Amino acid sequence: MLRQNLCGLKPRPSRPDPRVPRILLLTTDLAWGGAERVVLEEALALRAAGDVVWIAGLRHPDGELARRARAADLEVLHLPGASARTQLRELVARARIELVHAHLFHAAELARRAALPVPWIVEVHNSASRALPWRRLGERRQAREARFALAVSRAVAIDWQRRAACAPERVRLLPNALAAPARALAPPRADGPLRLGFLGRLVREKGADLWARAFPDGLPPDTALAIAGAGRLAPALARWATRRGARVELHGLVRDLDAWFEGIDALVVPSRSEGFGLAAGEALVRGRALLAADLPALRELAGSAAPHGTFFAPRASALAVAIEELRAERAARIAWARQRGAELLRDHDPEVRARALRELHAAALREAAELARR
């Protein structure tokens, strides 16, 4: 199960050898989402290459990321509250960690404020949607003090340079990986009832609130919806789903992505903010049609040949119209998705990303060593 959900990377036991890099992947949350999935993929890839790896997080010590990482025999630590800075410094010293790789704002801010004796980098997963002044100031400080930033898409790289006032040479592009399904899937249906899917955190940022607003009186005829994910909007969606009868199903966190995607014809991504669009990529590599919010990262992922009508404004009225347009053009949209999925598999190979990640870590360590010698 982990193999198909984690980009095909097979875990290998850590080798506590002082001659290989010792890396801490520091993340904001030990629950589950796109960024947390990338953290786990990176940990497995680094360990498979022989590095010594730890994962540490600030929230949800028993969250899904923590459970999956421990099931893969990775060491996971929780750095809680007011003691997080002290515990992080102690961990770095005790484990002889050489590089801290921080994911997302709060983890990067902890790395910055901890005044670490080792270099650290920040991986940026999202584009700015609503940024408070204190957060914008923190991002600018992170951009100055981190060895460099990793951006998961060109859209994120451009956005980070703007919002963090970061020089282009301080940003390195590291797109997320996409792997082929672990088995052959039944093709989506080009006619008949339309089976839609939503995959992601059940929060406003991901547009989970738009379903009930777009269809307060129920889904259109011959339409079903499968919702996968967890988040604070889950209770509201559950109440809405009970009014829709059997045509809306809440699946919670999904471990077998192949089985879940096999049950839908098209994925809808109504997000208000996306840095890469991992769910959209997962749909395309499985030949599922795509409806996506009109965001730079999602346009980048879909490519310039995306059919007219693929993108819509993340509003309830636009979502309803986009679904009806998809219904009328489903066969052509599915054919395009198969073609685009093959391109994404070529351009987002997990092994290529794993090698690039280790090269970037090596570059950060070299730069830090050169600076120390001056």
C-alpha positions as CSV (number, residue, x, y, z in Angstrom):
1,M,0.0,0.0,0.0
2,L,2.8,2.4,0.9
3,R,4.4,1.7,-2.5
4,Q,1.5,3.0,-4.6
5,N,0.8,5.9,-2.3
6,L,4.4,7.1,-2.0
7,C,5.6,7.3,-5.5
8,G,7.0,3.8,-5.7
9,L,9.9,4.4,-3.4
10,K,10.9,1.3,-1.4
11,P,12.1,1.9,2.1
12,R,15.5,0.7,3.2
13,P,16.9,0.6,6.7
14,S,18.9,3.6,7.8
15,R,22.6,3.3,8.0
16,P,24.0,5.4,10.9
17,D,27.3,6.0,9.1
18,P,29.0,9.4,9.8
19,R,30.2,9.5,6.2
20,V,26.7,10.0,4.9
21,P,24.4,13.0,5.3
22,R,22.3,13.2,8.5
23,I,19.1,15.1,7.6
24,L,16.2,16.3,9.7
25,L,12.9,16.9,7.8
26,L,11.1,19.4,9.9
27,T,7.4,20.0,9.1
28,T,4.6,22.0,10.6
29,D,2.1,19.2,11.0
30,L,2.3,15.5,11.5
31,A,-1.3,15.0,10.2
32,W,-1.9,14.4,6.5
33,G,-2.0,16.6,3.4
34,G,-0.1,17.1,0.2
35,A,2.9,18.7,1.8
36,E,3.0,16.0,4.5
37,R,2.9,13.3,1.8
38,V,5.9,14.9,0.2
39,V,7.7,14.8,3.5
40,L,7.2,11.1,3.8
41,E,8.2,10.5,0.2
42,E,11.4,12.5,0.7
43,A,12.3,10.6,3.9
44,L,11.9,7.3,2.2
45,A,13.9,8.4,-0.8
46,L,16.7,9.8,1.3
47,R,16.9,6.7,3.4
48,A,16.8,4.4,0.3
49,A,19.9,6.3,-0.9
50,G,21.7,5.7,2.4
51,D,21.2,9.0,4.2
52,V,20.2,9.0,7.9
53,V,16.8,10.7,8.3
54,W,14.6,12.0,11.0
55,I,11.1,13.6,10.8
56,A,10.0,16.1,13.3
57,G,6.7,18.1,13.5
58,L,5.1,20.8,15.6
59,R,1.5,19.6,15.7
60,H,-0.6,16.4,15.9
61,P,2.0,14.0,17.3
62,D,-0.2,11.0,16.5
63,G,-1.4,12.3,13.1
64,E,-1.5,10.3,9.9
65,L,2.0,11.4,8.8
66,A,3.4,10.2,12.1
67,R,1.6,6.9,11.8
68,R,2.7,6.2,8.3
69,A,6.3,7.2,8.9
70,R,6.5,5.0,12.0
71,A,5.0,2.1,10.1
72,A,7.8,2.5,7.6
73,D,10.3,2.4,10.5
74,L,11.3,6.0,10.4
75,E,12.0,8.0,13.5
76,V,9.4,10.6,14.2
77,L,9.6,13.3,16.9
78,H,7.1,15.9,18.2
79,L,8.5,19.3,19.1
80,P,5.7,20.9,21.2
81,G,4.9,24.5,22.1
82,A,7.2,26.8,24.0
83,S,9.9,24.2,24.3
84,A,10.2,23.5,20.5
85,R,13.3,25.7,20.0
86,T,15.2,24.1,22.8
87,Q,14.2,20.6,21.8
88,L,15.2,21.3,18.2
89,R,18.6,22.5,19.1
90,E,19.1,19.5,21.5
91,L,18.0,17.1,18.7
92,V,20.4,18.6,16.2
93,A,23.3,18.3,18.7
94,R,22.4,14.8,20.0
95,A,21.8,13.2,16.6
96,R,24.6,15.1,14.9
97,I,22.2,16.4,12.3
98,E,24.0,18.2,9.5
99,L,21.1,19.8,7.6
100,V,17.6,20.8,8.6
101,H,15.1,20.7,5.7
102,A,12.0,22.7,6.8
103,H,8.6,22.4,5.1
104,L,5.9,25.1,5.3
105,F,5.9,28.4,7.2
106,H,5.8,27.5,10.9
107,A,8.5,24.8,10.6
108,A,10.7,27.3,8.7
109,E,10.1,29.9,11.3
110,L,11.1,27.5,14.1
111,A,14.3,26.7,12.2
112,R,15.1,30.4,11.8
113,R,14.4,31.4,15.4
114,A,16.2,28.4,16.8
115,A,19.6,29.9,15.7
116,L,20.8,26.5,14.6
117,P,24.5,25.6,14.4
118,V,23.9,23.8,11.0
119,P,22.5,25.1,7.7
120,W,18.8,24.9,7.0
121,I,16.6,25.2,3.9
122,V,12.9,25.8,3.4
123,E,10.6,24.0,1.0
124,V,7.8,26.2,-0.1
125,H,4.6,24.3,-1.1
126,N,2.0,27.0,-1.5
127,S,1.4,30.3,-3.2
128,A,0.2,33.3,-1.2
129,S,-3.5,33.6,-0.9
130,R,-4.2,35.8,2.2
131,A,-0.9,36.8,3.9
132,L,-1.0,38.8,7.1
133,P,1.8,41.4,7.5
134,W,3.5,39.5,10.3
135,R,3.6,36.4,8.1
136,R,4.9,38.3,5.1
137,L,7.7,39.7,7.4
138,G,8.5,36.2,8.6
139,E,8.8,34.9,5.1
140,R,11.2,37.7,4.1
141,R,13.4,36.9,7.1
142,Q,13.3,33.2,6.2
143,A,14.3,34.0,2.6
144,R,17.3,35.9,4.0
145,E,18.5,33.4,6.5
146,A,17.8,30.0,4.9
147,R,20.6,28.6,2.7
148,F,18.0,28.7,-0.1
149,A,14.4,27.9,-0.8
150,L,13.0,24.9,-2.7
151,A,9.9,25.6,-4.8
152,V,7.6,22.8,-5.9
153,S,6.5,24.5,-9.1
154,R,7.5,27.5,-11.2
155,A,4.4,29.3,-10.0
156,V,5.6,28.9,-6.4
157,A,9.1,30.0,-7.3
158,I,7.8,33.2,-8.9
159,D,5.4,33.9,-6.0
160,W,8.0,33.3,-3.4
161,Q,10.5,35.7,-5.0
162,R,7.8,38.3,-5.0
163,R,6.3,37.9,-1.6
164,A,9.6,37.2,0.2
165,A,11.6,39.7,-1.7
166,C,13.9,36.8,-2.6
167,A,16.6,36.9,-5.3
168,P,16.0,34.4,-8.0
169,E,19.3,32.6,-7.3
170,R,18.2,31.9,-3.8
171,V,15.3,29.7,-5.1
172,R,15.7,26.2,-6.5
173,L,13.0,24.4,-8.5
174,L,12.1,21.0,-7.2
175,P,8.8,19.9,-8.7
176,N,6.8,17.2,-6.9
177,A,7.0,13.6,-8.1
178,L,4.2,11.7,-9.7
179,A,4.2,7.9,-10.1
180,A,2.2,5.5,-12.3
181,P,-0.5,3.6,-10.6
182,A,0.6,0.3,-9.1
183,R,-1.8,-1.7,-11.3
184,A,-3.9,-1.3,-14.4
185,L,-7.1,0.6,-13.7
186,A,-10.5,0.3,-15.3
187,P,-10.9,3.2,-17.6
188,P,-13.3,6.1,-16.7
189,R,-16.7,6.0,-18.3
190,A,-17.1,8.4,-21.3
191,D,-20.9,8.3,-21.0
192,G,-23.7,7.5,-18.6
193,P,-23.9,8.8,-15.0
194,L,-21.0,11.2,-14.2
195,R,-18.9,10.1,-11.2
196,L,-17.0,13.1,-9.7
197,G,-14.3,13.1,-7.1
198,F,-12.8,15.6,-4.6
199,L,-9.5,14.7,-3.0
200,G,-7.9,17.0,-0.4
201,R,-8.1,18.6,3.0
202,L,-11.7,19.5,3.8
203,V,-11.1,23.2,4.4
204,R,-12.1,26.4,2.7
205,E,-8.7,26.9,1.1
206,K,-9.3,23.7,-0.9
207,G,-12.8,24.8,-1.9
208,A,-14.5,22.1,0.1
209,D,-17.3,24.5,1.0
210,L,-18.3,25.1,-2.6
211,W,-20.1,21.8,-3.0
212,A,-23.0,22.6,-0.7
213,R,-23.2,26.2,-2.0
214,A,-23.2,25.1,-5.6
215,F,-25.8,22.3,-5.1
216,P,-27.9,23.2,-2.0
217,D,-30.8,21.2,-3.2
218,G,-28.8,18.2,-4.3
219,L,-26.5,17.1,-7.1
220,P,-27.8,17.2,-10.7
221,P,-29.4,14.0,-12.0
222,D,-27.1,11.3,-13.1
223,T,-24.2,12.7,-11.0
224,A,-22.4,11.2,-8.0
225,L,-19.6,12.6,-5.8
226,A,-16.9,10.8,-3.8
227,I,-15.2,13.0,-1.3
228,A,-11.8,11.9,0.1
229,G,-10.0,13.8,2.9
230,A,-10.2,15.1,6.4
231,G,-10.6,18.6,7.9
232,R,-12.7,20.9,9.8
233,L,-15.5,21.1,7.2
234,A,-16.0,17.3,7.4
235,P,-19.1,17.6,9.8
236,A,-20.8,20.2,7.5
237,L,-20.1,18.0,4.4
238,A,-21.4,15.0,6.2
239,R,-24.7,16.8,7.0
240,W,-25.0,17.9,3.4
241,A,-24.2,14.4,2.1
242,T,-27.0,12.8,4.2
243,R,-29.5,15.1,2.4
244,R,-28.1,14.0,-1.0
245,G,-28.7,10.3,-0.4
246,A,-26.4,7.7,-1.7
247,R,-25.0,10.0,-4.5
248,V,-22.5,11.7,-2.1
249,E,-20.0,9.5,-0.2
250,L,-17.4,10.6,2.3
251,H,-14.4,8.3,2.3
252,G,-12.2,10.0,4.8
253,L,-8.4,9.5,4.4
254,V,-7.8,7.2,1.5
255,R,-4.8,4.8,1.5
256,D,-5.5,3.0,-1.8
257,L,-5.5,5.8,-4.3
258,D,-5.9,3.4,-7.3
259,A,-9.1,1.9,-5.9
260,W,-10.5,5.4,-5.1
261,F,-9.7,6.8,-8.5
262,E,-11.1,3.8,-10.2
263,G,-14.5,4.8,-8.9
264,I,-14.6,8.2,-10.5
265,D,-14.6,9.6,-14.0
266,A,-13.3,13.1,-13.2
267,L,-11.5,14.9,-10.4
268,V,-12.7,18.4,-9.3
269,V,-10.1,20.7,-7.7
270,P,-11.9,23.9,-6.6
271,S,-9.1,25.2,-4.5
272,R,-8.5,28.9,-3.8
273,S,-4.8,28.3,-3.4
274,E,-2.5,25.6,-4.8
275,G,1.3,25.4,-5.0
276,F,1.5,22.3,-7.2
277,G,-1.8,20.4,-7.4
278,L,-0.8,16.9,-6.3
279,A,-4.3,15.6,-6.5
280,A,-4.8,17.0,-10.0
281,G,-1.6,15.3,-11.1
282,E,-2.7,12.0,-9.5
283,A,-5.9,12.2,-11.5
284,L,-4.2,12.8,-14.8
285,V,-1.7,10.0,-14.5
286,R,-4.7,7.7,-14.0
287,G,-6.4,9.1,-17.1
288,R,-9.2,10.8,-15.1
289,A,-10.7,14.1,-16.5
290,L,-9.9,17.2,-14.6
291,L,-11.8,20.3,-13.6
292,A,-9.6,22.8,-11.8
293,A,-9.7,26.3,-10.3
294,D,-8.0,28.8,-12.5
295,L,-4.7,29.1,-10.6
296,P,-1.2,29.5,-12.0
297,A,0.1,26.2,-10.5
298,L,-2.8,24.2,-11.8
299,R,-2.4,25.7,-15.3
300,E,1.3,24.8,-15.1
301,L,0.5,21.2,-14.2
302,A,-2.2,20.8,-16.9
303,G,-0.1,22.4,-19.6
304,S,-0.9,24.7,-22.5
305,A,-3.0,22.1,-24.4
306,A,-5.6,21.7,-21.6
307,P,-9.1,21.7,-23.2
308,H,-11.2,24.8,-23.0
309,G,-13.4,24.6,-19.9
310,T,-10.8,22.8,-17.8
311,F,-10.4,25.8,-15.5
312,F,-13.1,27.8,-13.7
313,A,-13.2,30.5,-11.1
314,P,-13.4,29.0,-7.6
315,R,-17.0,30.1,-7.1
316,A,-20.1,28.0,-6.5
317,S,-21.9,29.2,-9.7
318,A,-18.8,28.6,-11.8
319,L,-18.4,25.1,-10.4
320,A,-21.9,24.1,-11.4
321,V,-21.5,25.4,-14.9
322,A,-18.1,23.7,-15.3
323,I,-19.6,20.3,-14.3
324,E,-22.3,20.6,-17.0
325,E,-19.7,21.5,-19.6
326,L,-17.6,18.5,-18.6
327,R,-20.6,16.3,-18.9
328,A,-21.1,17.4,-22.5
329,E,-17.4,16.9,-23.5
330,R,-16.4,14.0,-21.3
331,A,-14.9,11.7,-23.9
332,A,-12.6,14.4,-25.3
333,R,-11.6,15.5,-21.8
334,I,-10.7,11.9,-20.8
335,A,-8.7,11.4,-24.0
336,W,-6.7,14.6,-23.2
337,A,-6.1,13.4,-19.6
338,R,-4.6,10.2,-20.8
339,Q,-2.2,12.1,-23.0
340,R,-1.3,14.6,-20.4
341,G,-0.8,12.0,-17.8
342,A,1.8,10.2,-19.9
343,E,3.7,13.5,-20.2
344,L,3.6,14.1,-16.4
345,L,4.9,10.6,-15.7
346,R,7.9,11.4,-17.9
347,D,8.5,14.9,-16.4
348,H,7.9,14.1,-12.7
349,D,9.7,10.8,-12.3
350,P,10.2,10.0,-8.6
351,E,13.8,8.7,-9.0
352,V,14.8,11.9,-10.8
353,R,13.3,14.0,-8.0
354,A,15.1,11.9,-5.4
355,R,18.4,12.4,-7.1
356,A,17.8,16.2,-7.4
357,L,16.9,16.4,-3.7
358,R,20.1,14.8,-2.6
359,E,22.1,17.1,-5.0
360,L,20.4,20.1,-3.5
361,H,21.2,18.9,0.0
362,A,24.8,18.4,-1.0
363,A,24.9,21.9,-2.5
364,A,23.5,23.4,0.8
365,L,26.2,21.6,2.8
366,R,28.9,22.7,0.5
367,E,27.8,26.3,0.6
368,A,27.7,26.2,4.4
369,A,31.2,24.7,4.6
370,E,32.6,27.3,2.2
371,L,31.1,30.1,4.2
372,A,32.5,28.6,7.5
373,R,36.0,28.6,5.9
374,R,35.9,32.3,5.1
